[in-house]
Amino acid sequence: MTSSIKSLFVVAASALTMAACATSTAYAPAGFNGQRGGYAEQRLENDRYRVSFAGNSVTSRDQVEMGLLLRSAELTVENGYDWFSTVNRATDRDTRFQTTSDPFFNRYSPFWGPSWRYFGPRGWSRWNDPFWGRDDFDVRQIDRYEATTEIVMGRGAKPAGDANAFDAREVISNIGGTVVRPM
């Protein structure tokens, strides 16, 4: 196999690997199949839970908050209740910046950039411009969201006038089909 075909193989394999990693967090328990993120809950009282949903770097804030509401609704129904009310609901954003140099257009690349050849004591040598490509890098902002809430569950009709109260079955019906499930 020639070196150019091997290089093409490496580039194709890298692209497939990156594409496989670039999927949003599936609606599943935290750590399911080694994924980063997912939902978790902790029972605080018979009718009270702390629920959280964490996403990865390609999971939007909206997806994270929908996952939190859906898990809260499912817990409510699983425990024999009809509605839940959220208490102390919050969504946190963790932001970091990643810098990468451009592998084809920086000063260390053998493929691009001004260079000169000269004949010296050891024969022909190459000299690269030391100031070329000093600013050739990309900055990428990476955001990860995690939503948490405490829920209080109840039976019967949801309280009228409580903007934080949700009918659990209605939430499941409305947003259950919009979340990304594991394959």
C-alpha positions in Angstrom: 0.0 0.0 0.0 1.4 3.4 -0.9 2.0 6.1 1.6 -0.7 8.3 0.1 -3.4 5.6 0.4 -2.3 5.0 4.0 -2.7 8.7 4.7 -6.1 8.7 3.1 -7.1 5.7 5.2 -6.0 7.5 8.4 -7.9 10.7 7.5 -11.1 8.7 6.7 -10.8 6.8 10.0 -10.3 10.0 11.9 -13.4 11.6 10.3 -15.5 8.6 11.1 -14.3 8.6 14.7 -15.1 12.3 15.1 -18.5 11.9 13.6 -19.4 9.1 16.0 -18.4 11.2 19.0 -20.4 14.2 17.8 -23.8 13.1 19.0 -25.9 14.6 21.8 -26.4 12.9 25.1 -29.0 10.2 24.8 -31.9 10.2 27.2 -30.7 7.5 29.5 -29.3 7.0 33.0 -26.0 8.9 33.7 -23.1 6.8 32.5 -25.2 4.5 30.3 -22.9 2.7 27.8 -20.1 5.0 28.9 -21.8 8.2 27.7 -21.0 11.4 29.4 -24.1 12.8 30.9 -27.7 11.5 31.3 -30.2 11.7 34.1 -29.9 10.9 37.8 -32.3 11.1 40.7 -32.2 10.8 44.4 -35.2 10.2 46.6 -35.4 12.8 49.4 -38.8 11.9 50.9 -41.7 9.7 49.8 -43.1 12.4 47.5 -39.9 14.4 46.8 -36.9 13.8 44.6 -33.8 15.7 43.4 -33.5 15.1 39.6 -30.6 16.1 37.3 -29.8 15.8 33.6 -26.3 16.6 32.2 -25.5 16.9 28.6 -22.2 16.7 26.6 -20.6 19.4 24.5 -23.1 18.9 21.6 -26.3 18.8 23.8 -28.2 22.0 23.7 -29.6 23.7 26.8 -33.1 23.0 25.6 -32.4 19.3 25.2 -31.0 19.2 28.8 -34.0 21.0 30.2 -36.4 18.7 28.3 -34.6 15.7 29.6 -35.0 17.0 33.1 -38.7 17.6 32.8 -39.3 14.2 31.1 -37.4 12.3 33.9 -39.3 14.2 36.5 -42.6 13.2 34.8 -41.6 9.6 34.5 -40.6 9.4 38.2 -44.0 10.9 39.1 -45.9 8.3 37.1 -43.6 5.4 38.3 -44.4 6.3 41.9 -48.2 6.4 41.4 -48.6 10.2 41.4 -50.3 12.4 38.8 -48.5 15.8 38.9 -45.2 17.3 40.1 -44.1 20.8 41.0 -40.5 21.9 40.6 -38.6 23.6 43.4 -35.2 25.3 43.1 -34.9 24.6 39.4 -31.5 25.7 37.8 -29.5 25.1 34.7 -25.7 25.5 34.9 -23.4 26.2 31.9 -19.8 25.0 32.0 -17.8 26.8 29.3 -14.2 26.2 28.3 -12.2 27.2 25.3 -10.1 24.9 23.2 -7.4 26.1 20.8 -5.9 24.1 18.0 -3.4 25.0 15.4 -4.2 24.4 11.8 -2.1 21.4 10.7 -1.9 22.4 7.0 -1.3 26.2 7.3 1.0 26.8 10.2 4.7 27.5 10.3 5.6 23.9 11.3 3.8 22.4 8.4 6.0 20.9 5.6 3.0 21.5 3.2 2.5 25.2 3.3 4.4 28.4 4.0 7.3 30.4 2.6 10.6 28.5 2.7 13.9 28.9 1.0 16.6 26.4 0.0 20.2 27.2 0.2 23.4 25.3 -0.4 25.6 25.1 2.7 28.5 22.9 4.0 26.1 19.9 4.4 24.5 20.3 0.9 21.1 21.7 0.2 19.1 22.8 3.2 15.7 24.3 3.8 15.0 27.4 5.9 11.5 28.3 6.9 10.3 31.8 7.8 10.2 31.9 11.6 7.4 34.5 11.6 5.1 32.7 9.3 1.8 31.3 10.8 2.3 32.5 14.4 -1.4 33.4 14.5 -2.8 30.4 12.7 -5.0 28.7 15.3 -8.7 28.1 15.9 -10.5 28.9 19.1 -13.6 26.8 19.9 -16.0 27.5 22.7 -17.3 24.3 24.3 -20.5 24.6 26.5 -21.9 21.8 28.6 -25.2 22.2 30.4 -26.6 20.5 33.5 -30.1 21.1 34.9 -31.2 20.2 38.4 -34.4 20.5 40.3 -36.2 19.2 43.3 -39.7 17.9 42.6 -42.7 17.4 44.9 -45.3 14.9 43.6 -49.0 14.9 44.2 -52.2 13.0 43.3 -55.3 14.3 41.6 -55.6 17.5 39.6 -52.5 19.7 39.5 -52.8 22.8 41.6 -54.4 25.7 39.8 -52.3 28.8 39.6 -49.0 27.1 40.3 -46.8 27.9 37.3 -44.2 25.3 38.5 -46.8 22.4 38.5 -46.9 20.0 35.6 -49.3 17.2 34.7 -46.9 14.2 34.4 -48.8 12.2 31.8 -49.2 15.3 29.6 -45.5 16.1 29.8 -44.6 12.5 28.8 -47.1 12.8 25.9 -45.8 16.1 24.7 -42.0 15.8 25.0 -41.5 12.0 25.2 -41.0 11.7 21.5 -38.7 14.7 21.2 -35.7 13.4 23.2 -32.9 11.4 21.7 -33.0 7.8 23.0 -30.1 5.4 23.1 -29.7 3.1 20.0 
